[in-house]
């Protein structure tokens, strides 16, 4: 767990809010990122319920993709409480060798999964 989550949150926030028609609002006590105040596409949790993790949580295409990500890199990915059963995946953000481009790509992919067709047709990200 990161002792100071603010620099990590700033990176997640920058990646999420750089995407079209996005906003941030508090959701269940933590920062959430939404498309036009509606569809969630990412969350940031720090020590959620004392779990000791600093994570970004993003959507996947479903449980198969979630399982593939977790199996392929269990040090980075895991199924988060509450959202994991719906195919969302958490990415641990406090590792020394973290590939931020990979994190940003997963945030963008999650946005694409949540974005309405008109945003995707307008050029998306």
N, CA, C and O atoms as a DFTB+ gen file, in Angstrom:
500 C
 N C O
     1  1       0.848      -1.182       0.000
     2  2       0.000       0.000       0.000
     3  2       0.885       1.234       0.000
     4  3       1.876       1.299       0.727
     5  1       0.529       2.189      -0.801
     6  2       1.251       3.444      -0.856
     7  2       0.952       4.258       0.401
     8  3      -0.215       4.403       0.767
     9  1       1.992       4.800       1.084
    10  2       1.725       5.605       2.262
    11  2       1.032       6.923       1.920
    12  3       0.295       7.465       2.744
    13  1       1.261       7.443       0.713
    14  2       0.625       8.674       0.259
    15  2      -0.036       8.405      -1.087
    16  3       0.645       8.369      -2.112
    17  1      -1.349       8.214      -1.100
    18  2      -2.014       7.850      -2.351
    19  2      -2.196       9.017      -3.323
    20  3      -2.529       8.789      -4.486
    21  1      -1.991      10.245      -2.887
    22  2      -2.298      11.397      -3.735
    23  2      -1.531      11.431      -5.056
    24  3      -2.147      11.696      -6.089
    25  1      -0.208      11.173      -5.080
    26  2       0.477      11.181      -6.392
    27  2      -0.032      10.092      -7.327
    28  3      -0.070      10.282      -8.543
    29  1      -0.419       8.965      -6.769
    30  2      -0.945       7.868      -7.588
    31  2      -2.337       8.227      -8.097
    32  3      -2.649       8.014      -9.268
    33  1      -3.165       8.767      -7.220
    34  2      -4.495       9.219      -7.631
    35  2      -4.375      10.279      -8.721
    36  3      -5.176      10.282      -9.656
    37  1      -3.406      11.169      -8.626
    38  2      -3.231      12.213      -9.642
    39  2      -2.972      11.596     -11.011
    40  3      -3.471      12.105     -12.015
    41  1      -2.211      10.521     -11.073
    42  2      -1.945       9.852     -12.353
    43  2      -3.199       9.172     -12.896
    44  3      -3.486       9.252     -14.091
    45  1      -3.938       8.508     -12.026
    46  2      -5.191       7.862     -12.450
    47  2      -6.175       8.927     -12.913
    48  3      -6.818       8.777     -13.952
    49  1      -6.291       9.992     -12.147
    50  2      -7.203      11.088     -12.488
    51  2      -6.851      11.679     -13.859
    52  3      -7.734      11.904     -14.687
    53  1      -5.571      11.926     -14.091
    54  2      -5.146      12.503     -15.371
    55  2      -5.501      11.578     -16.530
    56  3      -5.978      12.042     -17.566
    57  1      -5.277      10.290     -16.368
    58  2      -5.591       9.324     -17.429
    59  2      -7.094       9.274     -17.683
    60  3      -7.530       9.254     -18.834
    61  1      -7.874       9.253     -16.633
    62  2      -9.331       9.123     -16.773
    63  2      -9.958      10.400     -17.332
    64  3     -10.808      10.343     -18.220
    65  1      -9.540      11.538     -16.813
    66  2     -10.176      12.785     -17.226
    67  2      -9.679      13.289     -18.578
    68  3     -10.240      14.239     -19.123
    69  1      -8.646      12.673     -19.122
    70  2      -8.186      13.014     -20.472
    71  2      -9.107      12.424     -21.538
    72  3      -9.039      12.816     -22.703
    73  1      -9.953      11.501     -21.152
    74  2     -10.867      10.848     -22.083
    75  2     -12.105      11.716     -22.291
    76  3     -12.491      12.450     -21.380
    77  1     -12.737      11.654     -23.460
    78  2     -13.872      12.529     -23.768
    79  2     -15.062      12.347     -22.836
    80  3     -15.401      11.232     -22.440
    81  1     -15.685      13.467     -22.497
    82  2     -16.956      13.515     -21.756
    83  2     -16.894      12.792     -20.421
    84  3     -17.838      12.097     -20.047
    85  1     -15.789      12.950     -19.699
    86  2     -15.643      12.270     -18.415
    87  2     -15.706      13.256     -17.255
    88  3     -15.470      14.453     -17.421
    89  1     -16.024      12.737     -16.100
    90  2     -16.030      13.536     -14.882
    91  2     -15.659      12.627     -13.718
    92  3     -15.679      11.401     -13.825
    93  1     -15.323      13.259     -12.618
    94  2     -14.994      12.539     -11.392
    95  2     -16.025      12.893     -10.340
    96  3     -16.433      14.048     -10.217
    97  1     -16.440      11.899      -9.587
    98  2     -17.289      12.152      -8.423
    99  2     -17.035      11.058      -7.405
   100  3     -16.583       9.964      -7.743
   101  1     -17.328      11.365      -6.176
   102  2     -17.143      10.397      -5.099
   103  2     -18.243       9.338      -5.207
   104  3     -19.427       9.655      -5.325
   105  1     -17.823       8.091      -5.163
   106  2     -18.758       6.978      -5.226
   107  2     -18.409       6.011      -4.102
   108  3     -17.324       5.431      -4.093
   109  1     -19.308       5.841      -3.176
   110  2     -19.090       4.967      -2.020
   111  2     -17.812       5.366      -1.268
   112  3     -17.058       4.510      -0.805
   113  1     -17.586       6.668      -1.158
   114  2     -16.469       7.181      -0.381
   115  2     -15.130       7.224      -1.092
   116  3     -14.121       7.565      -0.476
   117  1     -15.097       6.886      -2.376
   118  2     -13.836       6.855      -3.121
   119  2     -14.029       7.555      -4.470
   120  3     -15.154       7.650      -4.963
   121  1     -12.934       8.045      -5.070
   122  2     -13.055       8.673      -6.385
   123  2     -13.527       7.679      -7.444
   124  3     -13.004       6.571      -7.567
   125  1     -14.520       8.108      -8.194
   126  2     -15.008       7.323      -9.319
   127  2     -14.981       8.179     -10.565
   128  3     -15.099       9.401     -10.488
   129  1     -14.827       7.548     -11.706
   130  2     -14.747       8.258     -12.979
   131  2     -15.874       7.770     -13.871
   132  3     -16.087       6.570     -14.046
   133  1     -16.590       8.743     -14.433
   134  2     -17.846       8.466     -15.129
   135  2     -17.871       9.165     -16.480
   136  3     -17.175      10.156     -16.702
   137  1     -18.677       8.633     -17.363
   138  2     -18.932       9.266     -18.645
   139  2     -20.222      10.056     -18.498
   140  3     -21.284       9.494     -18.232
   141  1     -20.112      11.376     -18.677
   142  2     -21.274      12.269     -18.621
   143  2     -22.130      12.034     -17.375
   144  3     -23.355      11.963     -17.473
   145  1     -21.514      11.915     -16.235
   146  2     -22.224      11.714     -14.966
   147  2     -23.066      10.445     -14.917
   148  3     -23.896      10.296     -14.020
   149  1     -22.872       9.529     -15.859
   150  2     -23.709       8.335     -15.889
   151  2     -22.946       7.054     -15.670
   152  3     -22.914       6.539     -14.553
   153  1     -22.336       6.530     -16.702
   154  2     -21.700       5.224     -16.672
   155  2     -20.316       5.285     -16.051
   156  3     -19.466       6.064     -16.483
   157  1     -20.093       4.464     -15.041
   158  2     -18.774       4.380     -14.416
   159  2     -17.836       3.593     -15.310
   160  3     -18.231       2.612     -15.939
   161  1     -16.563       4.045     -15.358
   162  2     -15.570       3.267     -16.097
   163  2     -14.301       3.028     -15.292
   164  3     -13.465       2.225     -15.705
   165  1     -14.130       3.696     -14.161
   166  2     -12.947       3.450     -13.325
   167  2     -13.201       3.961     -11.910
   168  3     -13.973       4.893     -11.685
   169  1     -12.528       3.321     -10.980
   170  2     -12.556       3.737      -9.580
   171  2     -11.133       3.715      -9.037
   172  3     -10.274       2.995      -9.546
   173  1     -10.894       4.508      -8.003
   174  2      -9.616       4.501      -7.303
   175  2      -9.908       4.170      -5.844
   176  3     -10.688       4.854      -5.181
   177  1      -9.275       3.119      -5.363
   178  2      -9.433       2.725      -3.955
   179  2      -8.067       2.708      -3.298
   180  3      -7.085       2.239      -3.874
   181  1      -8.024       3.229      -2.079
   182  2      -6.810       3.178      -1.273
   183  2      -7.178       2.597       0.091
   184  3      -7.976       3.172       0.831
   185  1      -6.591       1.462       0.406
   186  2      -6.839       0.773       1.680
   187  2      -8.326       0.580       1.938
   188  3      -8.829       0.822       3.036
   189  1      -9.007       0.139       0.897
   190  2     -10.456      -0.074       0.963
   191  2     -10.783      -1.122       2.019
   192  3     -10.343      -2.267       1.914
   193  1     -11.535      -0.746       3.013
   194  2     -11.885      -1.634       4.129
   195  2     -10.647      -2.277       4.758
   196  3     -10.702      -3.417       5.219
   197  1      -9.525      -1.537       4.775
   198  2      -8.311      -2.033       5.410
   199  2      -7.602      -3.139       4.659
   200  3      -6.890      -3.938       5.267
   201  1      -7.784      -3.204       3.327
   202  2      -7.162      -4.298       2.563
   203  2      -5.689      -4.064       2.244
   204  3      -5.019      -4.971       1.752
   205  1      -5.171      -2.860       2.516
   206  2      -3.759      -2.583       2.290
   207  2      -3.375      -2.378       0.841
   208  3      -2.185      -2.372       0.528
   209  1      -4.327      -2.212      -0.052
   210  2      -4.053      -2.065      -1.480
   211  2      -4.349      -0.640      -1.953
   212  3      -5.266       0.009      -1.450
   213  1      -3.571      -0.162      -2.919
   214  2      -3.850       1.068      -3.652
   215  2      -4.069       0.643      -5.092
   216  3      -3.147       0.165      -5.753
   217  1      -5.319       0.821      -5.589
   218  2      -5.682       0.227      -6.874
   219  2      -6.534       1.156      -7.734
   220  3      -7.198       2.068      -7.241
   221  1      -6.489       0.889      -9.032
   222  2      -7.487       1.391      -9.969
   223  2      -8.314       0.182     -10.370
   224  3      -7.781      -0.904     -10.601
   225  1      -9.607       0.381     -10.447
   226  2     -10.514      -0.703     -10.812
   227  2     -11.172      -0.323     -12.132
   228  3     -11.732       0.764     -12.276
   229  1     -11.094      -1.230     -13.079
   230  2     -11.627      -0.979     -14.423
   231  2     -12.457      -2.159     -14.889
   232  3     -12.346      -3.272     -14.375
   233  1     -13.287      -1.882     -15.874
   234  2     -14.132      -2.927     -16.423
   235  2     -13.375      -3.718     -17.485
   236  3     -12.398      -3.239     -18.061
   237  1     -13.841      -4.922     -17.728
   238  2     -13.324      -5.775     -18.795
   239  2     -14.512      -6.205     -19.638
   240  3     -15.647      -5.816     -19.360
   241  1     -14.264      -6.992     -20.649
   242  2     -15.366      -7.494     -21.467
   243  2     -16.163      -8.580     -20.755
   244  3     -17.224      -8.982     -21.234
   245  1     -15.668      -9.056     -19.627
   246  2     -16.394     -10.068     -18.870
   247  2     -15.467     -10.947     -18.067
   248  3     -14.264     -10.700     -17.989
   249  1     -16.029     -11.961     -17.480
   250  2     -15.280     -12.829     -16.579
   251  2     -14.138     -13.575     -17.263
   252  3     -13.121     -13.864     -16.632
   253  1     -14.298     -13.890     -18.550
   254  2     -13.211     -14.576     -19.261
   255  2     -11.988     -13.680     -19.391
   256  3     -10.865     -14.107     -19.121
   257  1     -12.206     -12.440     -19.805
   258  2     -11.069     -11.509     -19.915
   259  2     -10.472     -11.231     -18.537
   260  3      -9.251     -11.186     -18.382
   261  1     -11.325     -11.045     -17.551
   262  2     -10.843     -10.822     -16.191
   263  2      -9.932     -11.971     -15.754
   264  3      -8.842     -11.735     -15.233
   265  1     -10.372     -13.199     -15.962
   266  2      -9.581     -14.372     -15.568
   267  2      -8.261     -14.421     -16.330
   268  3      -7.226     -14.759     -15.754
   269  1      -8.287     -14.089     -17.616
   270  2      -7.073     -14.088     -18.424
   271  2      -6.065     -13.057     -17.884
   272  3      -4.874     -13.349     -17.774
   273  1      -6.546     -11.864     -17.550
   274  2      -5.652     -10.831     -17.013
   275  2      -5.041     -11.265     -15.687
   276  3      -3.837     -11.119     -15.476
   277  1      -5.861     -11.792     -14.805
   278  2      -5.381     -12.215     -13.490
   279  2      -4.387     -13.361     -13.628
   280  3      -3.344     -13.362     -12.973
   281  1      -4.698     -14.322     -14.463
   282  2      -3.794     -15.452     -14.661
   283  2      -2.478     -14.998     -15.297
   284  3      -1.408     -15.499     -14.948
   285  1      -2.562     -14.054     -16.224
   286  2      -1.372     -13.585     -16.922
   287  2      -0.449     -12.731     -16.076
   288  3       0.761     -12.718     -16.303
   289  1      -1.005     -12.007     -15.092
   290  2      -0.183     -11.154     -14.240
   291  2      -0.848     -10.982     -12.871
   292  3      -1.402      -9.922     -12.583
   293  1      -0.796     -12.014     -12.028
   294  2      -1.458     -11.937     -10.721
   295  2      -0.820     -10.917      -9.778
   296  3      -1.433     -10.541      -8.779
   297  1       0.383     -10.468     -10.072
   298  2       0.997      -9.422      -9.266
   299  2       0.382      -8.062      -9.514
   300  3       0.437      -7.185      -8.652
   301  1      -0.203      -7.881     -10.682
   302  2      -0.845      -6.612     -11.029
   303  2      -2.356      -6.674     -10.838
   304  3      -2.947      -5.762     -10.259
   305  1      -2.981      -7.740     -11.320
   306  2      -4.446      -7.816     -11.361
   307  2      -5.027      -8.744     -10.295
   308  3      -4.413      -9.740      -9.912
   309  1      -6.222      -8.393      -9.829
   310  2      -7.023      -9.304      -9.013
   311  2      -8.486      -8.897      -9.125
   312  3      -8.793      -7.783      -9.549
   313  1      -9.376      -9.785      -8.750
   314  2     -10.808      -9.506      -8.768
   315  2     -11.166      -8.744      -7.489
   316  3     -11.022      -9.279      -6.390
   317  1     -11.625      -7.511      -7.623
   318  2     -11.927      -6.710      -6.431
   319  2     -13.249      -7.121      -5.792
   320  3     -14.120      -7.684      -6.456
   321  1     -13.392      -6.838      -4.500
   322  2     -14.688      -7.114      -3.862
   323  2     -15.787      -6.291      -4.539
   324  3     -15.526      -5.222      -5.091
   325  1     -16.983      -6.792      -4.490
   326  2     -18.191      -6.158      -5.012
   327  2     -18.245      -6.145      -6.542
   328  3     -19.231      -6.605      -7.118
   329  1     -17.229      -5.640      -7.202
   330  2     -17.253      -5.470      -8.653
   331  2     -16.665      -6.657      -9.413
   332  3     -16.963      -6.842     -10.592
   333  1     -15.850      -7.445      -8.764
   334  2     -15.190      -8.567      -9.425
   335  2     -16.151      -9.569     -10.020
   336  3     -15.870     -10.148     -11.069
   337  1     -17.271      -9.785      -9.376
   338  2     -18.233     -10.763      -9.884
   339  2     -18.891     -10.310     -11.183
   340  3     -19.524     -11.108     -11.873
   341  1     -18.740      -9.028     -11.516
   342  2     -19.280      -8.490     -12.769
   343  2     -18.203      -8.327     -13.841
   344  3     -18.460      -7.749     -14.896
   345  1     -17.000      -8.834     -13.574
   346  2     -15.938      -8.783     -14.570
   347  2     -14.963      -7.637     -14.424
   348  3     -14.043      -7.509     -15.231
   349  1     -15.139      -6.806     -13.422
   350  2     -14.198      -5.719     -13.198
   351  2     -12.896      -6.298     -12.646
   352  3     -12.898      -7.366     -12.034
   353  1     -11.789      -5.594     -12.862
   354  2     -10.487      -6.044     -12.390
   355  2      -9.785      -4.882     -11.694
   356  3      -9.872      -3.736     -12.136
   357  1      -9.093      -5.189     -10.605
   358  2      -8.295      -4.188      -9.888
   359  2      -6.843      -4.308     -10.335
   360  3      -6.328      -5.404     -10.557
   361  1      -6.197      -3.145     -10.459
   362  2      -4.770      -3.101     -10.797
   363  2      -4.021      -2.479      -9.624
   364  3      -4.301      -1.347      -9.229
   365  1      -3.076      -3.219      -9.073
   366  2      -2.263      -2.705      -7.965
   367  2      -1.345      -1.599      -8.496
   368  3      -0.638      -1.788      -9.485
   369  1      -1.369      -0.449      -7.825
   370  2      -0.664       0.725      -8.332
   371  2       0.554       1.133      -7.525
   372  3       1.121       2.197      -7.773
   373  1       0.966       0.330      -6.580
   374  2       2.080       0.758      -5.736
   375  2       3.359      -0.044      -5.944
   376  3       4.268       0.011      -5.116
   377  1       3.432      -0.779      -7.034
   378  2       4.645      -1.541      -7.326
   379  2       5.753      -0.660      -7.882
   380  3       5.482       0.315      -8.582
   381  1       6.980      -0.993      -7.579
   382  2       8.122      -0.200      -8.035
   383  2       8.293      -0.266      -9.548
   384  3       8.757       0.701     -10.153
   385  1       7.934      -1.371     -10.164
   386  2       8.134      -1.571     -11.599
   387  2       6.838      -1.370     -12.393
   388  3       6.692      -1.928     -13.480
   389  1       5.911      -0.590     -11.869
   390  2       4.613      -0.422     -12.508
   391  2       4.755       0.249     -13.869
   392  3       5.429       1.270     -14.004
   393  1       4.114      -0.337     -14.870
   394  2       4.071       0.209     -16.225
   395  2       2.827       1.095     -16.329
   396  3       1.718       0.602     -16.538
   397  1       3.025       2.405     -16.181
   398  2       1.886       3.327     -16.184
   399  2       1.181       3.377     -17.539
   400  3      -0.023       3.631     -17.597
   401  1       1.900       3.142     -18.609
   402  2       1.250       3.114     -19.924
   403  2       0.225       1.983     -19.976
   404  3      -0.853       2.139     -20.552
   405  1       0.559       0.870     -19.386
   406  2      -0.360      -0.277     -19.313
   407  2      -1.606       0.087     -18.502
   408  3      -2.725      -0.252     -18.888
   409  1      -1.407       0.775     -17.382
   410  2      -2.534       1.208     -16.551
   411  2      -3.414       2.181     -17.336
   412  3      -4.638       2.048     -17.347
   413  1      -2.794       3.149     -17.986
   414  2      -3.555       4.123     -18.774
   415  2      -4.331       3.446     -19.897
   416  3      -5.471       3.818     -20.173
   417  1      -3.729       2.463     -20.543
   418  2      -4.419       1.728     -21.607
   419  2      -5.644       0.996     -21.072
   420  3      -6.698       1.009     -21.707
   421  1      -5.516       0.356     -19.906
   422  2      -6.660      -0.359     -19.327
   423  2      -7.766       0.614     -18.935
   424  3      -8.946       0.293     -19.080
   425  1      -7.409       1.791     -18.445
   426  2      -8.421       2.811     -18.122
   427  2      -9.146       3.216     -19.405
   428  3     -10.371       3.329     -19.418
   429  1      -8.394       3.433     -20.479
   430  2      -8.997       3.822     -21.757
   431  2      -9.879       2.710     -22.320
   432  3     -10.951       2.988     -22.858
   433  1      -9.450       1.481     -22.205
   434  2     -10.264       0.355     -22.678
   435  2     -11.570       0.291     -21.890
   436  3     -12.632       0.043     -22.462
   437  1     -11.492       0.513     -20.591
   438  2     -12.695       0.504     -19.761
   439  2     -13.641       1.629     -20.188
   440  3     -14.858       1.444     -20.226
   441  1     -13.071       2.800     -20.510
   442  2     -13.888       3.905     -21.024
   443  2     -14.598       3.477     -22.302
   444  3     -15.793       3.724     -22.463
   445  1     -13.865       2.838     -23.211
   446  2     -14.459       2.394     -24.476
   447  2     -15.603       1.413     -24.246
   448  3     -16.592       1.431     -24.979
   449  1     -15.477       0.568     -23.245
   450  2     -16.536      -0.397     -22.943
   451  2     -17.793       0.288     -22.402
   452  3     -18.900      -0.225     -22.563
   453  1     -17.620       1.444     -21.761
   454  2     -18.751       2.143     -21.154
   455  2     -19.315       3.260     -22.026
   456  3     -20.458       3.673     -21.830
   457  1     -18.543       3.750     -22.973
   458  2     -18.940       4.917     -23.759
   459  2     -20.121       4.615     -24.676
   460  3     -20.222       3.526     -25.239
   461  1     -21.013       5.595     -24.817
   462  2     -22.104       5.419     -25.779
   463  2     -21.556       5.424     -27.208
   464  3     -20.501       5.995     -27.483
   465  1     -22.275       4.797     -28.081
   466  2     -21.845       4.656     -29.474
   467  2     -21.519       6.001     -30.108
   468  3     -20.564       6.091     -30.880
   469  1     -22.279       7.046     -29.806
   470  2     -22.049       8.356     -30.432
   471  2     -20.679       8.911     -30.086
   472  3     -20.063       9.578     -30.917
   473  1     -20.175       8.650     -28.858
   474  2     -18.832       9.096     -28.506
   475  2     -17.781       8.276     -29.243
   476  3     -16.777       8.817     -29.706
   477  1     -18.009       6.988     -29.350
   478  2     -17.083       6.139     -30.076
   479  2     -17.021       6.518     -31.558
   480  3     -15.946       6.542     -32.157
   481  1     -18.187       6.813     -32.139
   482  2     -18.247       7.209     -33.542
   483  2     -17.631       8.577     -33.797
   484  3     -17.159       8.854     -34.899
   485  1     -17.636       9.435     -32.774
   486  2     -17.067      10.780     -32.903
   487  2     -15.546      10.760     -32.804
   488  3     -14.904      11.807     -32.898
   489  1     -14.988       9.617     -32.622
   490  2     -13.534       9.520     -32.582
   491  2     -13.001       8.966     -31.286
   492  3     -11.821       8.627     -31.193
   493  1     -13.853       8.869     -30.284
   494  2     -13.422       8.261     -29.021
   495  2     -12.208       8.915     -28.447
   496  3     -12.144      10.134     -28.289
   497  1     -11.236       8.081     -28.134
   498  2     -10.012       8.620     -27.535
   499  2      -8.939       8.799     -28.574
   500  3      -7.837       9.243     -28.254
